[in-house]
Amino acid sequence: MSGNQFEIPKEMRSMAEASLDQARKAFESFISNAQQTAAAFGGTSAAGPGAAAKDISAKAIAFAEKNVQASLSYAQQLIHAKDLSEVMRLHTEYVQAQMRVLAEQASEMGQIVTRAAMDATKPK
């Protein structure tokens, strides 16, 4: 085995995959509960502060779901990496992608909050 090669023992890989599967299931359950709570939070009004808060909550939950799914996918890829150079490549790609996604999400959330603030100050 060269200095750049490594291998995760099968037992350890199986444990990591099982843990990752448990984490994914727990997160999916959490997201489902959060979505139900957010849906109930805004009430039935189609306009007003409740609707704006509901939109912001729904968007935040969607962003969290996307980010955690990306992290779980990254972890899955790391489990199957063949060597250190692949680990480094995967890490670089993940960090760069997440930086782009987080910038996009911050911009989108800023727009939503700005719209909500503007709507809240409009005379009725």
N, C-alpha and C positions, 0 to 999 in steps of 0.2 A: 504494500500500500504506500503510495507516495505521500508527501507532506500535505498535498492539496486534497487528497482523497479522505473521506470519512464515511462511515456507515453507521446508521442508527440500528442497534440490534432490533430484530423482529418483535421481541416482547415489548420493548420500549416504544416502538412505533405503534404497535397495537394499543398499548395503554394511552398513548398520545391521541390516537384517532378516536378511541372511546371517550376520552375526556373532552375532545373537541366536539364530538357528537352530542355529549351531555350539555356542553356549554351552548351549542346551537339550539337545542331543544328548550333549554331554560330561557334563552333570550327570546325565542319565538313566543313562548308563553308570556313573558314579560311584555313584549310588544303588543300582543293581542289584548292583554289587560289594559295597557296604557291607551291603546286606541279606543277601547270601550269607555274608559274613563274620560278621555278627551271628547268623545262624541256626546257624552252626557253633560259635560262641563258647560258647553256653550248654550244649552237650552234649545228651544225650537225657533228662536228669532232668527230670521234670515239677514237682519241688519243690526247694527249697533255694536256696543262694546263686547257683548257676549259672543257674537259671531266673529269678531276680530280676534278675540282670545282663542276661540275654537280653531280658527285658521292658523294662528301662530302655533298653538299646541300641536295641531295635526302636522304642520310642516316640520316642527322640531322633532317629532316622533319619526317622521319619514327620514329625516336626515340621520338621526341616531341609528335607525334600522340599516340604512345604506352604509354607514360608517362601520358598524359592528359586523355586518356581512362581509365587507371588504377585509376587515381584520381577521375574521374567521377563514376566509378564502386564503389570505396570506399565510396564516398558520398552517393550513392544509398543504399549501405548496412547500413550506419549509420542511414539513415532516417528510416529504418525498424528494427533497433536494439531494443531488448525487455527490456534490463536492462544495468546497468552500466558495469557489467562484460563482456557483449557482446561487448559494445563499446570499452572497454580496449583491449579485444582479437582482435577485428577487427583492432584497431589502431596498435597494436604490429605486427600483420601479415602484414599490409600494409607497415609499416616502414621497416621491415626486407626484404620484397620482393623488395621494391624500392631501398634499399641499394644494394642488389644483382644486380638488373637490371642496376642501374647507374654505378656500377663497371664494369659490362660487356660492357655497352655502351661506357664507357670511354676507355676501352681496345680496343674495335673494332674501335672506331674513331681514336685512336692513331695509329693503324695499317694502316688504310686507309690514314691518313695524311702522315705517314712515306713512304708508297708506292708512294703516289703522289709526295712527295719531291724527292724520289729516281728516279722516272720516269722523273721528270723535269730536273734533273742534268745529265741524260744520254746523251751522244753525239748523235746527229741526223745523 
